[in-house]
Amino acid sequence: MELLSRATAILLLIILSPFLLIIGIGSLIIQGRPIIYRQTRVGKHFKEFFIYKFRTMRIEDGDRNNFNSGQAAVLTKWGRFLRKTKLDELPQLANIIKGDMRFIGPRPEVPEYVSEESFSFLHLIKPGLSGFSSILFRNESEIWTMIDSDDPYKDILKIKVGLAKYYVNKKSFIQDLKLVMITVVSLFIPKKMGHYLLMELLKIDNTEKIRLKDIISTVRIKEIEKDKILEDPKANRRKLIFADIIAVLVGFIFACYIRNDFLTPELLSDINIFPILGALVVAKIMSYKYFGLYKGMWRYTSVIDIFNIAKANIIGSLIIIATLGYFRGFQDIPRAIFIIDLILATGFTSAIRLGIRLIFSHLLNPHPYKLDFSKRVILIGAGQTGEFICKELMNDSKHHMEPVGFLDDNPDLQGREIHGKKVLGKLEDLSDLVSQYDEALICCPDSPRKQMHRIIDICKEAGKPFRTLPSVSELVSGKVSVNQFREVSLIDLLGRNEIKLDEDLITNYLQGKRVLITGAGGSIGSELVRQCLKFNPALLVMLDNSELNLFEIEREIISNLSNVLIKPLLSDIRDKNILSKVFTEFEPQVVFHAAAYKHVTLQEAFPWEAINTNVIGTSNIVRESLKHDVEKFVLVSTDKAVKPTNVMGATKRLAELICQGANSKFGTRFMAVRFGNVLGSSGSVIPIFQEQIRSGGPITITDPDMERYFMSVPEAAQLIMQAGSIGKGGEVFVLDMGEPIKILDIANELIRLSGYEPELDIPISFIGARPGEKKKEELVLDDENIRKTLHEKIMIVDSPILKEDAQIITQRIMNGELNGNEFDNNKLRSSLSALIPEYQPGDDLKDPVILRIKPEAEA
């Protein structure tokens, strides 16, 4: 066997000598002397020898003998090529001839890392030119930089030792032959062979296999991240255009041959063919670009994309036919060529894109690798969303998740397969399938409230992690993606149905317009900013008096690289001069007025602040809107404006009346939108309860019967924008908030979502209603009627107050009947009551902000 190895090495050295000479000359020209690099390694019986390689590193960058330093930066460009193709190791044929090495075996290591105890197998076998570790760690220097360790080489060395011991124990001629074949194939498809070999090795009974799995998993993740960073969409687009040009030219030439019974057509020997080919390429590429063939990610090519390719080729062919017919009259060009060319061009351009998908879905994303290293997930819901998520998981390994199947209560789907994944049963079967999955993904986020409760209860009972998609209304892009899965939140338990927007109506009044949003840094205002950007306004002016909030929303939208012009303004709506300057400079066409004070208790203590912002500030904005002919003005109102029992509600009701009084048939169209509480907004009960739970309780609730209407922030913002598209002027819209929810129920659900039990782990304390609070909120007054609109979630309130009455109230405010500079709480509350008879404040308020924290506390 020894003689056979040496004879084979001599034969290969002779055969490859011209090739070795070319590499040597290339090395000499590109990186100079020395051409051959030699380094001390440990061989059989721990005898040291010099291993030969083509030099790949710059000598001046460090010690020659520290070849395994992991410093990829010292590699020359030529060296990187040699290492990647393993050509740098060809001189080791000389080591085989000398008897230092064999073709297949453990890789030889440098003396400083070799101990007789760990490398005892060297008593039995010579090191090899190739083997398990050399195939698996073929890009070793890059792998070192991906492992978080003080000495990453030692970590990899442990794996190498385990692989070497396994090889020695299982050594056979068949195994050596198999490794030779894998080595050769890995030169062309290294990732696939490396992953295949890894799957085989993970089946062995080896103490190092767990560590091996961890290291390779980490490295694979880093490789994906690195590929993502280095990926250049423009370069990829240029490559695809170049490939299409070749496909178009080849298709036309083939069409000429087919039309001429595969004989050389005279047309191709005519010098005038070059302008024809040029025109053909220009027409086809322009058509491809028009149909968006260079915008998509072709690794996800689908049937719809093939239809687009066909349409693009048809239009391109029609353009070239019309052009040639006009200028040449089809002289010497059979018309049948264009029909054949259309078929071939469609086939070739489709084949290019399907080839890209094949490469990404199979060669660069081998399924055996995913099965062992990916988290096993079961998809709850086999509808359209579940199907899409399954497809994305199977097509893209970066998620590191492998769908094992679906669960769905639809009896018609039982036993069916979707993308090769079976519907394993109904939802209640989840606990029986615990051993088959690591995590459950809820793919039906817009389920009704009771159904979502049931899903979550079953997931909790199964005892495995579970996540859900946000509702479609929460997705700014409107598109579902695996990356958007998150922990289940209270919003999911509300079970809000998906909101269907008439986007054409919204586009008509926002696209290309100058839009002003006041309170743009707040919960509703910032969401209006996000949603507005989808409809491409010409300019978006964001006005807020909070520096931090304005900074946060500005940073967020800039990071999203929107094409919309953005202007953040740190300003106060109470300042008439600033507002006049803003409207004069930017001339907004649409105004969303979300700036307001909204915390009930604080506004009871400081009513002048509520009046100056919610009433006077609104009046200022309305006046400037009229002066500058704003097209639409949408006021963000609240359910607390109905039968107000507090200052905040009374001031928002006045804001509604100011807008109603300002509306006219020929000028700015004013409208208001009423709705209840939004989940997760600053100061709402949700973040307060969450903080109390983190602190171990108790959760404080004012009254066990307290209930409120709730909706998510994105849902509210979308409906506000939709109401603006519907409004003709003068309306007060009210949003369908669903059924009111008890605050106590919310507290109990939040406690359970946090993994605790109400009262048992987290106590609940009832502290009594605060000044101005109502147990139940209403959306309309007793004498108000509601009627439907074009949108099922938006209604119009028919107010009994005439426009003239609203104008009188506005005039009384302007005449100073409501003085924001009066700092007497009770006087201001009385003034509000005089303007709004339904507002009847209680007893004189002394000072609700002085709170007795401890019984012995004194002011």
KOLVEXKE-521259 format. One line per 4 residues: for each residue x, y, z of C-alpha. Coordinates in steps of 0.05 Angstrom, whole numbers, always signed. Example, Ala and Ser with C-alpha at 12.3 -4.5 7.8 and 13.67 -1.06 7.14 Angstrom:
REM KOLVEXKE-521259
+246:-90:+156  +273:-21:+143
***
This chain:
REM KOLVEXKE-521259
+0:+0:+0  +58:+46:+17  +91:+33:-51  +25:+44:-87
+15:+112:-54  +86:+134:-72  +79:+109:-144  +12:+145:-151
+42:+209:-123  +101:+206:-173  +53:+195:-230  +9:+254:-209
+70:+297:-200  +92:+282:-272  +22:+293:-300  +11:+358:-261
+81:+385:-272  +60:+435:-326  +4:+459:-281  +51:+464:-221
+99:+504:-265  +44:+553:-284  +24:+562:-211  +97:+573:-192
+108:+625:-246  +43:+660:-225  +66:+661:-153  +134:+689:-172
+103:+745:-215  +47:+763:-167  +79:+757:-98  +153:+743:-110
+199:+695:-74  +197:+646:-41  +149:+605:-83  +148:+544:-38
+134:+551:+37  +155:+497:+85  +135:+487:+157  +149:+437:+212
+93:+387:+225  +88:+324:+267  +84:+257:+231  +79:+183:+248
+111:+163:+314  +115:+239:+329  +172:+248:+281  +177:+320:+256
+182:+335:+182  +177:+394:+135  +110:+400:+99  +111:+436:+31
+60:+486:+5  +56:+541:-46  +66:+605:-6  +0:+641:+8
+20:+693:+61  +63:+755:+64  +127:+738:+100  +137:+806:+131
+72:+801:+170  +95:+752:+221  +133:+690:+239  +139:+639:+184
+129:+583:+231  +63:+609:+259  +24:+586:+199  -38:+570:+240
-45:+640:+270  -114:+650:+242  -96:+719:+217  -133:+717:+151
-110:+788:+138  -38:+766:+121  -62:+724:+63  -46:+752:-6
-101:+755:-59  -64:+701:-98  -58:+661:-33  -132:+665:-20
-145:+635:-89  -95:+579:-78  -124:+562:-10  -196:+565:-33
-181:+516:-90  -132:+475:-47  -79:+484:-100  -30:+507:-47
-26:+435:-21  -5:+403:-87  +69:+405:-69  +52:+357:-12
+55:+302:-65  +130:+308:-51  +116:+292:+22  +79:+229:+1
+137:+209:-44  +186:+220:+14  +142:+176:+59  +122:+232:+108
+48:+230:+89  -5:+189:+55  -64:+210:+10  -119:+200:+62
-110:+209:+137  -111:+258:+194  -81:+326:+177  -11:+338:+205
-8:+392:+259  +47:+440:+284  +88:+414:+343  +64:+465:+394
-7:+437:+392  +11:+363:+391  +14:+321:+455  +27:+247:+456
-34:+235:+499  -83:+269:+452  -50:+247:+387  -37:+174:+406
-65:+153:+338  +0:+178:+306  +32:+114:+330  -13:+77:+281
-18:+120:+219  +16:+174:+178  -18:+241:+169  -56:+251:+103
-63:+301:+47  -138:+299:+56  -189:+272:+105  -250:+288:+146
-223:+351:+178  -191:+379:+115  -257:+375:+78  -299:+399:+136
-253:+457:+155  -229:+474:+85  -235:+549:+99  -202:+542:+166
-171:+612:+172  -240:+644:+162  -272:+597:+212  -223:+619:+266
-248:+690:+260  -320:+667:+269  -310:+630:+335  -313:+670:+399
-254:+642:+437  -185:+663:+462  -154:+607:+420  -204:+585:+367
-153:+538:+336  -153:+496:+400  -228:+490:+396  -224:+465:+324
-165:+420:+342  -208:+382:+392  -256:+366:+335  -199:+346:+289
-171:+298:+341  -240:+266:+350  -247:+259:+274  -177:+230:+268
-191:+177:+322  -256:+159:+287  -220:+153:+220  -166:+107:+249
-217:+62:+282  -258:+56:+218  -201:+57:+168  -213:+16:+106
-199:+19:+32  -273:+34:+17  -272:+93:+66  -208:+120:+35
-237:+115:-35  -300:+150:-12  -259:+207:+19  -218:+214:-45
-282:+223:-85  -311:+273:-34  -245:+312:-36  -248:+318:-112
-321:+338:-113  -312:+387:-56  -265:+428:-101  -327:+446:-142
-384:+446:-91  -348:+453:-24  -408:+474:+18  -452:+416:-4
-397:+364:+6  -379:+394:+73  -451:+392:+96  -460:+321:+70
-399:+298:+107  -420:+334:+170  -487:+297:+169  -451:+231:+163
-404:+248:+220  -460:+270:+266  -488:+199:+262  -425:+169:+293
-417:+153:+367  -364:+204:+383  -354:+246:+446  -337:+308:+404
-399:+308:+360  -439:+356:+404  -382:+406:+404  -374:+395:+330
-448:+411:+319  -443:+475:+361  -381:+501:+325  -407:+486:+255
-475:+516:+272  -441:+580:+296  -397:+583:+235  -456:+572:+188
-494:+630:+220  -433:+675:+213  -424:+654:+141  -496:+673:+126
-487:+740:+161  -423:+752:+123  -455:+734:+56  -513:+781:+72
-465:+839:+87  -423:+827:+26  -482:+817:-20  -485:+874:-71
-555:+881:-103  -528:+927:-158  -473:+878:-176  -523:+821:-177
-569:+862:-222  -511:+876:-270  -495:+802:-273  -567:+785:-288
-571:+837:-343  -507:+809:-374  -536:+739:-371  -601:+763:-404
-562:+797:-460  -527:+731:-474  -593:+694:-471  -626:+744:-520
-568:+739:-570  -563:+663:-565  -639:+656:-572  -641:+699:-635
-583:+661:-667  -615:+594:-650  -681:+620:-679  -645:+636:-744
-615:+566:-748  -681:+532:-732  -717:+574:-785  -664:+554:-836
-667:+479:-820  -603:+483:-779  -562:+508:-838  -521:+571:-831
-570:+628:-850  -546:+684:-895  -574:+734:-847  -520:+719:-796
-464:+731:-846  -493:+799:-866  -457:+858:-836  -524:+891:-823
-540:+838:-770  -502:+878:-717  -552:+937:-715  -609:+886:-713
-577:+849:-654  -564:+915:-619  -636:+938:-628  -660:+870:-605
-619:+873:-541  -641:+944:-525  -715:+928:-537  -713:+865:-495
-673:+893:-436  -717:+956:-433  -778:+912:-433  -749:+868:-378
-734:+929:-336  -804:+957:-347  -836:+893:-322  -792:+894:-260
-749:+833:-277  -689:+865:-243  -724:+884:-178  -743:+817:-147
-701:+766:-111  -696:+710:-162  -677:+658:-110  -753:+658:-97
-776:+653:-170  -848:+631:-176  -900:+618:-230  -922:+691:-227
-851:+712:-244  -850:+666:-305  -914:+700:-330  -880:+768:-322
-820:+742:-362  -866:+718:-417  -902:+785:-419  -836:+823:-421
-812:+780:-480  -877:+790:-518  -873:+866:-511  -798:+865:-528
-812:+824:-591  -869:+871:-612  -823:+931:-604  -768:+901:-647
-818:+877:-699  -848:+947:-703  -780:+979:-706  -752:+934:-761
-818:+938:-799  -815:+1014:-799  -741:+1021:-818  -727:+959:-861
-793:+930:-881  -770:+860:-861  -719:+856:-917  -686:+787:-916
-714:+772:-846  -767:+717:-843  -822:+736:-795  -823:+666:-766
-755:+680:-734  -788:+728:-685  -840:+676:-664  -785:+625:-651
-742:+677:-618  -799:+695:-571  -805:+623:-548  -730:+613:-540
-718:+680:-505  -774:+666:-455  -746:+596:-443  -674:+620:-434
-689:+679:-389  -735:+635:-347  -682:+581:-343  -632:+632:-316
-678:+652:-260  -700:+581:-244  -627:+562:-243  -614:+615:-191
-671:+588:-149  -645:+517:-157  -575:+538:-134  -601:+574:-72
-654:+522:-53  -612:+460:-63  -537:+469:-73  -526:+527:-25
-582:+506:+22  -578:+430:+29  -638:+403:+67  -598:+350:+106
-560:+408:+138  -625:+444:+157  -656:+382:+186  -602:+372:+238
-584:+443:+255  -651:+478:+249  -703:+488:+303  -762:+443:+289
-826:+485:+286  -898:+465:+280  -944:+514:+244  -1012:+528:+275
-1058:+547:+218  -1054:+516:+148  -1086:+575:+113  -1054:+625:+65
-1008:+655:+119  -985:+586:+143  -971:+565:+72  -930:+627:+59
-889:+619:+123  -876:+545:+107  -851:+564:+38  -805:+618:+65
-776:+572:+118  -761:+518:+67  -730:+566:+16  -685:+605:+62
-637:+572:+112  -620:+637:+147  -681:+628:+193  -652:+562:+220
-722:+533:+226  -750:+469:+195  -826:+462:+191  -847:+392:+212
-920:+401:+195  -985:+438:+207  -1043:+437:+256  -1111:+461:+234
-1182:+449:+257  -1209:+449:+186  -1231:+376:+174  -1221:+383:+99
-1146:+395:+110  -1131:+335:+154  -1077:+291:+123  -1066:+339:+66
-996:+362:+47  -973:+434:+36  -904:+442:+4  -890:+370:+25
-909:+383:+98  -968:+344:+126  -1027:+372:+166  -1014:+329:+227
-1080:+339:+262  -1124:+388:+298  -1102:+440:+348  -1117:+397:+409
-1066:+346:+383  -1009:+395:+399  -992:+363:+466  -988:+294:+434
-936:+319:+384  -889:+351:+436  -831:+304:+418  -834:+325:+344
-823:+400:+351  -783:+452:+389  -829:+512:+380  -899:+528:+356
-911:+586:+307  -982:+614:+307  -998:+632:+235  -1069:+657:+246
-1058:+723:+283  -1125:+754:+262  -1167:+700:+296  -1226:+721:+338
-1213:+734:+412  -1241:+667:+438  -1202:+627:+386  -1137:+663:+402
-1148:+649:+476  -1158:+575:+460  -1096:+572:+417  -1053:+604:+471
-1082:+559:+526  -1066:+497:+485  -995:+522:+471  -984:+535:+545
-1009:+466:+563  -960:+434:+513  -903:+467:+552  -861:+486:+491
-843:+557:+468  -892:+591:+421  -894:+655:+382  -943:+690:+336
-945:+738:+278  -970:+808:+290  -1037:+823:+260  -1036:+849:+188
-1057:+918:+215  -993:+920:+256  -948:+907:+197  -925:+973:+167
-904:+939:+103  -970:+900:+100  -929:+837:+85  -919:+776:+128
-849:+750:+141  -816:+698:+187  -774:+754:+218  -838:+785:+246
-855:+728:+294  -856:+754:+365  -878:+733:+435  -953:+732:+446
-977:+798:+474  -1042:+826:+500  -1058:+853:+431  -1064:+782:+406
-1113:+764:+462  -1159:+820:+440  -1171:+780:+377  -1180:+841:+332
-1199:+822:+261  -1156:+845:+203  -1171:+916:+178  -1182:+920:+103
-1164:+989:+78  -1186:+1021:+14  -1115:+1041:-4  -1136:+1075:-68
-1178:+1126:-30  -1121:+1140:+18  -1071:+1145:-39  -1115:+1196:-75
-1111:+1246:-18  -1040:+1233:+7  -996:+1214:-52  -954:+1272:-75
-983:+1318:-22  -950:+1359:+33  -973:+1329:+99  -966:+1359:+169
-973:+1315:+230  -975:+1348:+299  -955:+1308:+359  -913:+1267:+311
-870:+1237:+366  -929:+1210:+406  -960:+1141:+403  -1013:+1158:+351
-973:+1212:+316  -912:+1169:+305  -955:+1113:+277  -989:+1162:+230
-919:+1181:+206  -902:+1107:+193  -967:+1093:+157  -965:+1158:+117
-898:+1140:+88  -929:+1080:+53  -971:+1128:+10  -912:+1170:-15
-929:+1241:+4  -884:+1294:-28  -866:+1323:+41  -879:+1299:+112
-873:+1353:+165  -868:+1324:+236  -884:+1374:+291  -875:+1358:+365
-854:+1395:+428  -817:+1335:+457  -744:+1334:+435  -735:+1261:+453
-798:+1236:+418  -782:+1276:+355  -711:+1250:+354  -734:+1178:+361
-784:+1180:+304  -736:+1218:+259  -681:+1167:+271  -729:+1110:+258
-755:+1134:+191  -687:+1156:+166  -661:+1086:+180  -716:+1059:+134
-688:+1098:+75  -754:+1127:+52  -756:+1170:-12  -804:+1219:+21
-777:+1287:+42  -779:+1293:+117  -779:+1356:+160  -778:+1348:+236
-799:+1411:+274  -788:+1421:+348  -846:+1469:+359  -908:+1482:+402
-978:+1488:+374  -993:+1540:+428  -946:+1589:+395  -984:+1626:+340
-922:+1658:+310  -886:+1592:+301  -947:+1560:+270  -955:+1618:+222
-883:+1609:+200  -891:+1534:+192  -954:+1540:+148  -924:+1597:+107
-859:+1559:+94  -886:+1489:+80  -958:+1502:+56  -987:+1435:+81
-1045:+1406:+41  -1066:+1353:+93  -1062:+1361:+168  -1068:+1305:+220
-1076:+1339:+288  -1054:+1289:+341  -1020:+1336:+390  -1057:+1337:+457
-1051:+1327:+531  -1087:+1262:+549  -1071:+1240:+620  -1136:+1250:+659
-1108:+1259:+729  -1054:+1308:+711  -1102:+1350:+669  -1149:+1353:+729
-1092:+1384:+768  -1068:+1430:+712  -1130:+1448:+671  -1096:+1510:+642
-1046:+1465:+607  -1102:+1423:+577  -1139:+1486:+555  -1078:+1518:+524
-1059:+1456:+485  -1123:+1418:+470  -1167:+1479:+458  -1125:+1541:+443
-1072:+1499:+406  -1126:+1467:+364  -1156:+1535:+349  -1088:+1560:+326
-1078:+1501:+279  -1149:+1509:+252  -1139:+1583:+239  -1074:+1572:+200
-1106:+1515:+161  -1162:+1562:+138  -1114:+1617:+122  -1070:+1573:+79
-1126:+1533:+45  -1108:+1465:+73  -1148:+1412:+35  -1164:+1365:+93
-1157:+1372:+169  -1166:+1309:+212  -1171:+1318:+287  -1152:+1258:+331
-1205:+1258:+386  -1224:+1210:+442  -1284:+1174:+472  -1273:+1216:+534
-1303:+1274:+495  -1371:+1240:+502  -1407:+1263:+565  -1341:+1287:+593
-1330:+1280:+668  -1259:+1307:+667  -1220:+1366:+640  -1185:+1325:+587
-1251:+1300:+557  -1282:+1370:+560  -1224:+1402:+524  -1225:+1349:+469
-1300:+1360:+460  -1286:+1434:+450  -1233:+1415:+399  -1286:+1376:+361
-1334:+1435:+362  -1279:+1483:+338  -1268:+1438:+277  -1343:+1431:+264
-1351:+1507:+267  -1293:+1519:+220  -1317:+1472:+165  -1345:+1501:+101
-1366:+1474:+34  -1314:+1511:-6  -1253:+1514:+39  -1216:+1467:+84
-1254:+1404:+101  -1250:+1391:+176  -1267:+1326:+210  -1255:+1291:+276
-1243:+1217:+293  -1264:+1189:+361  -1237:+1125:+390  -1219:+1094:+457
-1155:+1071:+490  -1096:+1046:+449  -1054:+989:+475  -982:+1004:+491
-986:+1079:+486  -947:+1120:+536  -983:+1124:+602  -1034:+1070:+585
-1050:+1014:+634  -1010:+961:+596  -939:+986:+607  -958:+1006:+679
-984:+936:+694  -922:+904:+661  -877:+945:+706  -917:+926:+767
-912:+852:+748  -836:+858:+739  -833:+888:+809  -872:+829:+838
-938:+867:+846  -987:+888:+868  -1024:+909:+805  -1066:+970:+823
-1135:+978:+792  -1182:+1034:+809  -1246:+993:+807  -1263:+920:+792
-1319:+942:+744  -1276:+992:+706  -1278:+977:+632  -1251:+1010:+569
-1252:+1004:+493  -1184:+983:+465  -1150:+978:+398  -1078:+974:+375
-1039:+1036:+355  -1030:+1014:+282  -1104:+997:+277  -1124:+1066:+303
-1075:+1102:+257  -1099:+1064:+195  -1172:+1079:+210  -1156:+1153:+222
-1125:+1157:+153  -1183:+1118:+123  -1233:+1166:+156  -1195:+1224:+126
-1204:+1193:+57  -1279:+1185:+67  -1294:+1252:+100  -1328:+1307:+60
-1323:+1358:+116  -1358:+1371:+183  -1362:+1298:+205  -1346:+1268:+272
-1326:+1197:+258  -1327:+1142:+310  -1286:+1078:+303  -1313:+1009:+316
-1275:+989:+379  -1308:+922:+388  -1334:+903:+457  -1308:+940:+519
-1259:+901:+561  -1254:+901:+637  -1188:+928:+663  -1188:+870:+714
-1189:+820:+656  -1130:+855:+623  -1091:+851:+688  -1106:+776:+696
-1085:+762:+624  -1020:+801:+630  -1003:+763:+694  -1014:+696:+659
-975:+717:+597  -917:+732:+644  -919:+661:+671  -953:+676:+737
-1021:+664:+768  -1066:+723:+790  -1070:+732:+865  -1029:+669:+877
-964:+700:+850  -982:+772:+835  -1034:+806:+880  -1086:+855:+852
-1104:+917:+893  -1165:+962:+883  -1150:+1034:+900  -1214:+1071:+880
-1230:+1116:+822  -1188:+1178:+812  -1215:+1248:+800  -1250:+1253:+733
-1251:+1179:+718  -1313:+1141:+693  -1325:+1067:+702  -1349:+1061:+630
-1333:+1103:+569  -1383:+1118:+513  -1371:+1133:+440  -1434:+1174:+426
-1480:+1222:+464  -1551:+1203:+481  -1579:+1250:+428  -1528:+1230:+375
-1543:+1179:+321  -1491:+1139:+282  -1494:+1116:+210  -1450:+1072:+168
-1397:+1094:+119  -1361:+1060:+62  -1317:+1025:+113  -1346:+975:+162
-1302:+999:+220  -1318:+1073:+212  -1385:+1106:+229  -1408:+1178:+226
-1439:+1212:+287  -1499:+1256:+270  -1490:+1311:+321  -1551:+1353:+342
-1505:+1414:+348  -1511:+1459:+288  -1451:+1490:+254  -1475:+1558:+276
-1477:+1536:+349  -1406:+1508:+342  -1384:+1575:+313  -1415:+1613:+371
-1377:+1569:+421  -1313:+1581:+382  -1325:+1656:+383  -1337:+1654:+458
-1270:+1620:+467  -1236:+1673:+423  -1270:+1728:+463  -1233:+1703:+525
-1288:+1665:+560  -1239:+1608:+568  -1174:+1638:+594  -1115:+1591:+593
-1075:+1640:+634  -1123:+1633:+693  -1091:+1586:+743  -1151:+1572:+786
-1173:+1500:+776  -1245:+1509:+798  -1256:+1573:+756  -1230:+1539:+694
-1274:+1477:+706  -1334:+1523:+713  -1316:+1559:+648  -1312:+1492:+612
-1380:+1473:+640  -1410:+1538:+615  -1386:+1523:+544  -1404:+1449:+547
-1467:+1438:+588  -1459:+1362:+589  -1394:+1371:+627  -1413:+1374:+701
-1351:+1374:+745  -1358:+1347:+816  -1340:+1381:+881  -1286:+1434:+882
-1219:+1402:+870  -1166:+1421:+921  -1103:+1388:+896  -1105:+1317:+867
-1030:+1314:+855  -1012:+1313:+929  -1015:+1239:+943  -1009:+1205:+1011
-957:+1151:+998  -951:+1132:+1071  -1003:+1141:+1127  -957:+1187:+1166
-938:+1230:+1107  -956:+1304:+1114  -953:+1362:+1065
***
